[in-house]
Amino acid sequence: MATRVVKFGCLLLFMNALMVLGQPLKPFRFADVSRAVGINPPKRDKVAGPSIVDLNQDGFMDIVVGNHARDPVDVYYGSRNGSFSVMPAFVRKGDRHGTAVGDIDLNGYPDIIVSIGNRGTYPPLRIEYSSPSGALKLGRYGAQGFYGLEYLFDVRLVDLDGDGDLDIFATGAFDRMQQHVWRNTGSSTRRFRKVTTNAVKPILFPIFDPFVYGFLVFDYNGDGINDILLMSNGIRIFRGGPNFEFRNVSTEVLPSTYDGKIFNSAAAFDMDNDGDLDIYITGGIKLKGKGRSGLDLLFENRNGVFVDISTGSFLPKKGIRPGIAAGDFDNDGFIDLYLPHARPGSKSQRAIDIMLRNTGNKSFVSYRNHGALGSRGNDLTYPTGAQPIDFDRDGQLDIVVTTRFNQGNSSNIDGSVFLFRNIIRNSNNYFVVKVPVVIRGRVTTDAILELKTSQTTLFRRVGGEGEGRVQSFNNQVHFGIGRSQQVRSVTLKLLRGPTYLNTLVGVPVNGIYDFVV
């Protein structure tokens, strides 16, 4: 049931109002189970957030974590008993940055791609392919098609020409073109080719000084074509065209370009269950230095034009939120937001992360009594990202958080990985739809899933909602359905592809449903 949040000048009155309105004082509760389930990484610098994916398609989600510069990528494979086993990937020398996951070769098993900085460690992008056996195999550099010396930070797998396979969008710095696009050719001898046509150039040249801090790929206007939002010391949005075409429409569809403000991550999610994608944008930036504080923004999508409804939505206005995990953590039917939180300064201690509970009324209530990564007296690291994951398949979304070192702090320079299990129990129900990775030669990345229950209609994206410097691909799409006890139908709409409908007759709630094509 949606509630209305009233702003009181007194904390006691505010808490009493929450109880009167039915808003629980502790709606979330998480417990750190990292070490108990086998996540005990060496002290390495987690340069970006985690990528969540089921690489071997065994039904249990895996975690991909990039380490900076001297260390390989860590891949944590989930299992039936809830524990993880770790394997290294991308062991060859490279200045590793952001990771992305998706099925590049259309074999039904998602692959991993990592972006590389430092021109001395060629090539700038590297792929490890997943096989049916679950093993990862490094793609031959000559056959991947990355022949330049681009200096890259982030990478995103996305279909940009509507042919059903995954192309590449990447961001970087120190080049004439700081954003980059490659087309997936489908060839095993040269998988990708650089795209620099006039139609794509508007998004390639430098947009921000010094560079882009984060990206968000989504279809904001519902035309079936992916668009791209870029964040740094301002915000820009580019409308995608049918075939590697981009046009800067920032002044047409954004309330402002927010020049001089600092942003780093965003989530595209249906905040109010009206069928379109709204945006939450996190403020501030912290790479390795002291960082800069910033405010968060909330945009409501009104027929393809965004309206700033941040005022009155109870959003953070200072500090830094590096990354965002979007999911229905209390299964009430509305997507909540977990915000990793950092303070400016090179030796500031670990801050308490923020959980924003979606009230269902276009506003949020902030909680810090959730139990996930509270203040740690000797922890001088700061977060680089977070993602939702249901690692034990109990229908309750858990959270993965990665952290890195504070530059200049010699006593504690390394980061870690934390898994927080959702231990709250309430009477809400859930429904998970397992979507095929590929359907008739087309990936399901960024497809829209519509679930109709006995009480409401809900919309989710296949893959994930929150992005910044990494990309997840979770094909087990989670719906909290509140008190609904019956699901009626689920519809899958592929971007620029067909629509598939499954009627759910006699299918129980509180389980995982395999979508049938």
C-alpha positions as CSV (number, residue, x, y, z in Angstrom):
1,M,0.0,0.0,0.0
2,A,1.4,3.4,-1.0
3,T,2.0,5.8,1.8
4,R,2.5,9.6,1.9
5,V,5.7,10.9,3.5
6,V,5.2,14.1,5.5
7,K,8.2,16.2,6.4
8,F,8.3,17.2,10.1
9,G,10.8,19.4,11.8
10,C,11.2,17.0,14.7
11,L,12.7,13.5,14.4
12,L,10.3,12.1,17.0
13,L,7.3,13.3,15.2
14,F,8.6,11.9,12.0
15,M,9.1,8.5,13.5
16,N,5.7,8.5,15.0
17,A,4.2,9.5,11.7
18,L,5.9,6.6,10.0
19,M,4.3,4.2,12.5
20,V,0.9,5.8,12.1
21,L,1.2,5.6,8.3
22,G,2.2,2.0,8.5
23,Q,5.8,2.6,7.4
24,P,8.0,0.2,9.4
25,L,10.9,1.6,11.4
26,K,13.2,-1.2,10.3
27,P,11.9,-2.5,6.9
28,F,15.4,-3.9,5.9
29,R,17.9,-6.1,7.6
30,F,21.1,-7.5,6.1
31,A,23.9,-9.7,7.6
32,D,27.5,-9.9,6.4
33,V,27.9,-13.5,5.2
34,S,30.9,-12.9,2.9
35,R,33.5,-15.1,4.7
36,A,30.9,-17.8,5.6
37,V,30.1,-18.4,1.9
38,G,33.7,-18.3,0.6
39,I,34.1,-14.7,-0.4
40,N,37.4,-13.9,1.3
41,P,39.4,-12.1,-1.4
42,P,43.1,-11.1,-1.1
43,K,43.5,-7.4,-0.3
44,R,43.3,-5.9,-3.7
45,D,42.2,-2.6,-5.1
46,K,38.6,-3.1,-6.4
47,V,38.7,-0.4,-9.1
48,A,35.0,-0.7,-10.0
49,G,31.8,-2.3,-8.8
50,P,30.7,-5.9,-9.3
51,S,29.1,-7.4,-12.4
52,I,26.4,-10.0,-11.6
53,V,25.8,-12.8,-14.1
54,D,25.2,-16.5,-14.4
55,L,28.2,-17.4,-16.5
56,N,27.7,-21.2,-16.7
57,Q,23.9,-21.0,-16.6
58,D,23.6,-23.4,-13.7
59,G,20.9,-21.3,-12.2
60,F,23.1,-19.7,-9.5
61,M,24.4,-16.2,-9.9
62,D,28.1,-15.4,-10.2
63,I,30.1,-12.3,-9.2
64,V,32.8,-10.7,-11.4
65,V,35.1,-8.2,-9.6
66,G,37.8,-6.2,-11.4
67,N,41.1,-5.4,-9.6
68,H,43.2,-2.5,-10.6
69,A,46.4,-2.7,-12.5
70,R,48.6,-5.5,-11.2
71,D,46.0,-8.1,-10.2
72,P,43.6,-10.3,-12.3
73,V,39.8,-10.2,-12.3
74,D,38.2,-12.4,-9.6
75,V,35.2,-14.5,-10.7
76,Y,33.1,-16.0,-7.9
77,Y,31.0,-18.9,-9.0
78,G,27.8,-19.5,-7.1
79,S,26.5,-22.9,-6.2
80,R,23.5,-24.9,-5.1
81,N,24.6,-24.8,-1.4
82,G,25.0,-21.0,-1.4
83,S,28.8,-21.0,-1.3
84,F,31.2,-19.5,-3.9
85,S,34.4,-20.7,-5.5
86,V,36.8,-18.2,-6.9
87,M,38.8,-18.3,-10.2
88,P,41.1,-15.7,-11.7
89,A,40.4,-14.2,-15.1
90,F,42.4,-11.9,-17.4
91,V,45.6,-12.8,-15.7
92,R,47.8,-11.2,-18.4
93,K,49.3,-7.8,-17.4
94,G,47.0,-4.9,-17.9
95,D,45.7,-1.7,-16.2
96,R,42.3,-3.3,-15.6
97,H,39.2,-1.1,-15.1
98,G,35.5,-1.7,-15.6
99,T,33.8,-5.0,-16.5
100,A,30.8,-5.9,-18.5
101,V,29.0,-9.2,-19.1
102,G,26.8,-10.5,-21.9
103,D,26.6,-13.2,-24.6
104,I,29.0,-11.8,-27.3
105,D,29.1,-15.0,-29.4
106,L,25.4,-16.0,-29.1
107,N,26.1,-19.4,-27.7
108,G,23.7,-19.0,-24.7
109,Y,26.5,-18.4,-22.1
110,P,27.4,-14.8,-21.0
111,D,31.0,-13.7,-21.5
112,I,33.1,-11.1,-19.7
113,I,34.8,-8.1,-21.2
114,V,37.2,-5.8,-19.4
115,S,38.4,-2.3,-20.2
116,I,42.1,-1.5,-20.1
117,G,43.9,1.8,-19.4
118,N,47.6,2.6,-19.9
119,R,48.6,2.4,-23.5
120,G,51.6,0.1,-22.7
121,T,49.3,-2.9,-22.0
122,Y,47.6,-3.6,-25.4
123,P,44.8,-4.3,-26.3
124,P,42.4,-1.8,-24.7
125,L,39.6,-4.4,-24.4
126,R,39.8,-8.1,-23.6
127,I,37.2,-10.8,-23.8
128,E,37.0,-14.1,-21.9
129,Y,34.3,-16.4,-23.5
130,S,32.1,-18.8,-21.5
131,S,31.7,-22.3,-22.7
132,P,28.9,-24.9,-21.9
133,S,31.4,-26.5,-19.5
134,G,31.5,-23.3,-17.5
135,A,35.2,-22.7,-18.3
136,L,36.4,-19.2,-19.4
137,K,38.7,-18.9,-22.4
138,L,40.6,-15.7,-23.3
139,G,39.8,-14.7,-26.9
140,R,42.7,-14.4,-29.3
141,Y,43.7,-10.7,-29.4
142,G,44.1,-10.7,-33.2
143,A,40.6,-12.1,-33.6
144,Q,38.8,-9.6,-31.3
145,G,39.5,-6.6,-33.5
146,F,40.8,-4.1,-30.9
147,Y,43.8,-2.8,-32.7
148,G,44.0,0.7,-31.3
149,L,45.7,2.2,-28.2
150,E,42.6,3.7,-26.6
151,Y,42.8,4.6,-22.9
152,L,39.6,3.1,-21.4
153,F,37.8,3.2,-18.1
154,D,34.4,1.7,-18.7
155,V,32.7,-0.7,-21.1
156,R,29.1,-1.6,-21.9
157,L,27.8,-4.4,-24.1
158,V,24.7,-3.2,-25.9
159,D,22.9,-3.8,-29.2
160,L,23.3,-0.5,-31.1
161,D,22.2,-1.5,-34.6
162,G,19.2,-3.7,-33.9
163,D,20.7,-6.9,-35.4
164,G,20.3,-8.8,-32.1
165,D,24.0,-9.2,-31.1
166,L,26.0,-7.2,-28.6
167,D,28.1,-4.2,-29.8
168,I,30.4,-2.2,-27.5
169,F,30.2,1.3,-26.0
170,A,33.2,2.4,-24.0
171,T,34.4,5.5,-22.2
172,G,37.9,6.7,-21.6
173,A,40.3,9.7,-21.5
174,F,43.4,11.3,-23.0
175,D,42.3,10.6,-26.6
176,R,40.9,12.8,-29.4
177,M,37.8,10.7,-29.1
178,Q,37.0,9.8,-25.4
179,Q,34.0,7.6,-26.1
180,H,34.2,4.7,-28.4
181,V,31.9,2.3,-30.3
182,W,32.6,-1.1,-31.9
183,R,30.3,-3.1,-34.0
184,N,29.9,-6.9,-33.5
185,T,30.5,-8.4,-36.9
186,G,29.6,-12.0,-35.9
187,S,32.9,-13.2,-37.4
188,S,35.2,-15.4,-35.4
189,T,38.2,-14.0,-37.3
190,R,37.5,-10.3,-36.4
191,R,34.7,-10.1,-33.9
192,F,34.6,-6.2,-33.6
193,R,35.2,-3.3,-35.9
194,K,35.5,0.3,-34.8
195,V,32.6,2.7,-35.8
196,T,33.5,6.3,-36.4
197,T,30.8,7.4,-38.9
198,N,29.4,10.9,-38.9
199,A,26.1,9.6,-37.4
200,V,27.9,8.2,-34.3
201,K,30.4,11.1,-33.8
202,P,28.2,13.3,-31.6
203,I,28.8,10.9,-28.7
204,L,32.5,10.2,-29.4
205,F,34.2,13.5,-28.9
206,P,35.1,14.8,-25.4
207,I,32.0,16.1,-23.6
208,F,33.3,16.7,-20.1
209,D,36.5,17.8,-18.5
210,P,38.4,15.7,-17.6
211,F,36.3,12.7,-18.8
212,V,33.0,10.8,-18.3
213,Y,32.6,9.4,-14.8
214,G,29.7,7.0,-15.5
215,F,27.1,5.9,-18.1
216,L,23.6,4.6,-18.2
217,V,22.2,2.7,-21.2
218,F,18.5,2.5,-21.5
219,D,15.5,3.2,-23.8
220,Y,14.0,6.3,-22.3
221,N,11.4,7.0,-25.0
222,G,10.1,3.5,-25.6
223,D,11.0,3.3,-29.3
224,G,12.9,0.1,-28.9
225,I,16.3,1.7,-29.5
226,N,18.9,2.1,-26.7
227,D,19.8,5.6,-25.6
228,I,22.9,6.7,-23.5
229,L,23.1,9.0,-20.6
230,L,26.6,10.3,-19.6
231,M,27.6,11.8,-16.2
232,S,30.5,13.8,-15.0
233,N,30.5,17.5,-14.1
234,G,27.1,17.7,-15.7
235,I,24.6,15.3,-17.4
236,R,24.1,14.7,-21.1
237,I,21.7,12.3,-22.9
238,F,22.0,11.0,-26.4
239,R,19.0,9.6,-28.3
240,G,20.0,6.5,-30.2
241,G,19.1,5.9,-33.9
242,P,18.5,2.7,-35.9
243,N,22.2,2.1,-36.9
244,F,24.9,3.6,-34.7
245,E,23.3,7.0,-34.7
246,F,23.3,9.4,-31.7
247,R,21.9,12.9,-31.2
248,N,22.4,15.1,-28.2
249,V,18.9,15.8,-26.9
250,S,19.9,17.0,-23.4
251,T,18.2,20.4,-23.7
252,E,15.0,18.8,-25.1
253,V,14.4,16.0,-22.6
254,L,16.3,16.9,-19.4
255,P,15.2,19.5,-16.9
256,S,18.8,20.9,-16.9
257,T,22.3,19.8,-17.9
258,Y,23.4,20.5,-14.3
259,D,26.7,21.9,-15.4
260,G,29.1,22.3,-12.5
261,K,27.4,19.5,-10.4
262,I,29.2,16.2,-10.1
263,F,27.5,12.8,-10.8
264,N,28.9,9.3,-11.3
265,S,26.2,6.5,-11.5
266,A,22.5,6.1,-12.3
267,A,19.7,3.6,-12.4
268,A,16.8,3.4,-15.0
269,F,13.8,1.8,-13.3
270,D,10.1,2.1,-13.2
271,M,9.7,4.0,-10.0
272,D,5.9,4.3,-10.0
273,N,4.9,1.2,-12.0
274,D,3.5,3.2,-14.9
275,G,5.4,1.4,-17.6
276,D,8.2,3.8,-18.4
277,L,11.8,4.2,-17.1
278,D,12.5,6.9,-14.5
279,I,16.1,7.8,-13.5
280,Y,17.9,8.1,-10.2
281,I,21.4,9.7,-10.4
282,T,24.0,9.6,-7.7
283,G,26.1,12.6,-6.8
284,G,29.8,13.2,-6.1
285,I,32.9,11.5,-7.3
286,K,35.8,9.7,-5.6
287,L,38.4,7.9,-7.8
288,K,41.6,7.8,-5.8
289,G,42.0,11.3,-4.4
290,K,40.0,13.1,-1.8
291,G,36.9,13.2,-3.9
292,R,34.1,15.8,-4.2
293,S,30.7,15.8,-2.6
294,G,27.5,16.0,-4.6
295,L,23.7,15.8,-4.5
296,D,21.5,13.1,-5.9
297,L,18.7,13.6,-8.4
298,L,15.4,11.8,-9.2
299,F,13.8,12.3,-12.6
300,E,10.3,11.2,-13.4
301,N,9.7,10.1,-17.0
302,R,6.6,11.9,-18.4
303,N,6.1,10.7,-22.0
304,G,9.8,10.8,-22.9
305,V,10.6,14.0,-21.1
306,F,12.2,14.0,-17.6
307,V,11.0,16.2,-14.7
308,D,13.2,16.8,-11.7
309,I,11.2,15.7,-8.6
310,S,14.2,15.5,-6.3
311,T,12.8,18.2,-4.0
312,G,10.5,16.5,-1.4
313,S,11.8,13.0,-2.3
314,F,14.2,12.9,0.7
315,L,17.4,12.3,-1.3
316,P,21.0,12.7,-0.1
317,K,22.4,16.1,-0.7
318,K,26.0,15.7,0.3
319,G,28.7,13.1,0.5
320,I,29.4,10.6,-2.4
321,R,27.4,7.7,-3.6
322,P,29.8,5.6,-5.9
323,G,27.4,3.2,-7.6
324,I,23.8,2.1,-7.1
325,A,21.9,-1.2,-6.5
326,A,18.3,-1.1,-7.6
327,G,15.9,-3.8,-6.6
328,D,12.7,-4.5,-4.6
329,F,14.5,-5.5,-1.3
330,D,11.2,-5.8,0.7
331,N,9.1,-7.4,-2.1
332,D,6.3,-4.8,-1.8
333,G,6.2,-4.2,-5.6
334,F,8.3,-1.0,-5.7
335,I,12.0,-0.8,-6.5
336,D,14.2,0.4,-3.7
337,L,17.7,1.8,-4.0
338,Y,20.8,0.8,-2.1
339,L,23.4,3.6,-2.2
340,P,27.1,2.9,-1.3
341,H,28.2,6.0,0.6
342,A,31.6,7.7,1.0
343,R,32.9,10.8,2.5
344,P,35.4,13.2,0.8
345,G,38.9,13.1,2.2
346,S,41.9,10.8,1.8
347,K,41.7,9.3,5.3
348,S,38.0,9.4,6.0
349,Q,36.6,6.2,7.6
350,R,34.0,4.0,6.0
351,A,30.6,5.7,6.0
352,I,27.3,3.9,6.5
353,D,25.6,3.1,3.3
354,I,22.1,4.4,2.6
355,M,18.9,2.4,1.7
356,L,16.1,4.4,0.1
357,R,12.8,2.7,0.5
358,N,10.4,3.4,-2.3
359,T,7.1,4.6,-0.8
360,G,5.1,4.0,-4.0
361,N,4.3,7.7,-4.1
362,K,7.3,9.0,-6.0
363,S,9.3,9.6,-2.9
364,F,11.7,7.6,-0.7
365,V,12.5,7.2,3.0
366,S,16.1,6.9,3.9
367,Y,17.3,4.1,6.3
368,R,20.8,3.4,7.7
369,N,19.7,0.8,10.3
370,H,19.8,-1.9,7.6
371,G,22.8,-3.8,8.9
372,A,24.8,-3.8,5.6
373,L,28.2,-2.4,6.0
374,G,27.8,-0.1,9.0
375,S,30.6,2.1,10.3
376,R,33.9,0.1,10.6
377,G,36.3,1.9,12.9
378,N,39.5,0.7,11.2
379,D,38.2,0.5,7.6
380,L,39.6,3.4,5.6
381,T,38.5,2.0,2.2
382,Y,35.5,3.4,0.3
383,P,32.9,1.8,-2.0
384,T,33.3,1.5,-5.7
385,G,29.9,0.0,-6.4
386,A,27.1,-2.3,-5.4
387,Q,24.7,-4.7,-7.2
388,P,21.6,-6.8,-6.1
389,I,21.9,-10.6,-6.2
390,D,19.7,-13.4,-4.9
391,F,22.6,-15.7,-4.3
392,D,20.7,-18.4,-2.3
393,R,17.5,-18.2,-4.5
394,D,15.2,-17.5,-1.5
395,G,13.3,-14.7,-3.2
396,Q,15.0,-12.0,-1.0
397,L,17.4,-9.7,-2.9
398,D,20.9,-9.6,-1.3
399,I,23.6,-7.1,-1.9
400,V,27.3,-7.2,-3.1
401,V,29.5,-4.2,-2.3
402,T,33.1,-3.6,-3.5
403,T,35.6,-1.2,-1.9
404,R,39.0,0.3,-2.8
405,F,41.8,2.1,-1.1
406,N,42.1,5.8,-0.2
407,Q,45.1,7.1,-2.0
408,G,47.8,8.5,0.3
409,N,46.8,6.3,3.2
410,S,49.7,4.0,3.8
411,S,48.1,2.0,6.6
412,N,45.2,0.5,4.6
413,I,45.4,0.7,0.9
414,D,43.4,-2.2,-0.3
415,G,39.8,-3.0,-1.0
416,S,37.5,-5.9,-0.4
417,V,34.2,-7.6,-1.5
418,F,31.2,-8.0,0.8
419,L,28.1,-10.0,0.5
420,F,25.1,-9.0,2.6
421,R,22.3,-11.5,2.9
422,N,18.8,-10.2,3.2
423,I,17.4,-11.6,6.4
424,I,14.2,-9.6,6.8
425,R,11.0,-11.6,6.7
426,N,7.6,-10.2,6.0
427,S,4.4,-11.4,4.4
428,N,5.1,-10.1,0.9
429,N,5.4,-12.5,-2.0
430,Y,7.8,-12.6,-5.0
431,F,8.0,-14.1,-8.5
432,V,11.2,-14.6,-10.4
433,V,11.3,-15.1,-14.2
434,K,14.3,-16.8,-15.7
435,V,14.7,-15.4,-19.2
436,P,16.7,-17.2,-21.9
437,V,20.1,-15.5,-22.6
438,V,19.4,-15.7,-26.4
439,I,16.1,-16.2,-28.3
440,R,16.4,-17.2,-31.9
441,G,19.6,-15.4,-32.5
442,R,18.8,-12.2,-30.5
443,V,20.2,-11.4,-27.0
444,T,17.7,-10.6,-24.3
445,T,19.9,-7.9,-22.7
446,D,17.9,-4.7,-22.0
447,A,14.6,-6.4,-22.9
448,I,11.5,-5.3,-21.0
449,L,9.6,-7.9,-18.9
450,E,6.0,-7.1,-17.9
451,L,4.3,-9.1,-15.2
452,K,0.6,-9.0,-14.5
453,T,-0.6,-10.2,-11.1
454,S,-4.1,-10.3,-9.6
455,Q,-3.5,-6.8,-8.2
456,T,-1.1,-4.9,-10.4
457,T,1.2,-4.7,-13.5
458,L,5.0,-4.5,-13.0
459,F,7.8,-3.7,-15.4
460,R,11.5,-4.7,-15.1
461,R,14.6,-4.7,-17.4
462,V,16.4,-7.9,-18.2
463,G,20.0,-7.5,-17.0
464,G,19.8,-4.8,-14.3
465,E,18.8,-1.3,-13.6
466,G,21.9,0.4,-12.0
467,E,25.0,1.3,-13.9
468,G,28.0,3.6,-13.6
469,R,31.3,2.0,-14.5
470,V,30.2,-1.7,-14.8
471,Q,27.4,-3.7,-16.3
472,S,25.5,-6.7,-14.9
473,F,23.4,-9.2,-16.8
474,N,21.0,-11.0,-14.5
475,N,18.6,-13.1,-16.5
476,Q,16.7,-14.2,-13.4
477,V,14.4,-11.2,-13.2
478,H,13.1,-10.5,-9.7
479,F,9.6,-9.1,-9.0
480,G,8.3,-8.3,-5.5
481,I,4.6,-8.7,-5.8
482,G,3.4,-7.6,-2.3
483,R,0.3,-9.4,-1.1
484,S,-0.6,-10.7,-4.6
485,Q,-1.1,-14.4,-4.5
486,Q,-1.7,-15.0,-8.2
487,V,0.3,-14.2,-11.3
488,R,-1.6,-14.0,-14.6
489,S,0.8,-13.4,-17.5
490,V,4.3,-12.4,-18.3
491,T,5.3,-10.6,-21.5
492,L,8.9,-10.3,-22.9
493,K,9.6,-7.5,-25.3
494,L,12.9,-7.7,-27.1
495,L,14.4,-4.4,-28.2
496,R,13.6,-4.0,-31.9
497,G,12.6,-7.7,-31.8
498,P,9.4,-9.7,-31.3
499,T,7.2,-9.8,-28.2
500,Y,6.5,-13.1,-26.4
501,L,3.6,-13.8,-24.1
502,N,3.3,-16.6,-21.5
503,T,0.0,-17.1,-19.8
504,L,0.5,-18.2,-16.2
505,V,-2.3,-20.6,-15.4
506,G,-1.8,-22.4,-12.1
507,V,1.8,-21.1,-11.7
508,P,2.5,-20.6,-8.0
509,V,4.1,-17.5,-6.6
510,N,7.3,-17.5,-4.5
511,G,9.3,-19.5,-7.1
512,I,11.4,-19.3,-10.2
513,Y,9.5,-19.6,-13.6
514,D,11.3,-20.5,-16.8
515,F,10.1,-18.3,-19.6
516,V,9.0,-20.4,-22.5
517,V,9.4,-19.3,-26.2
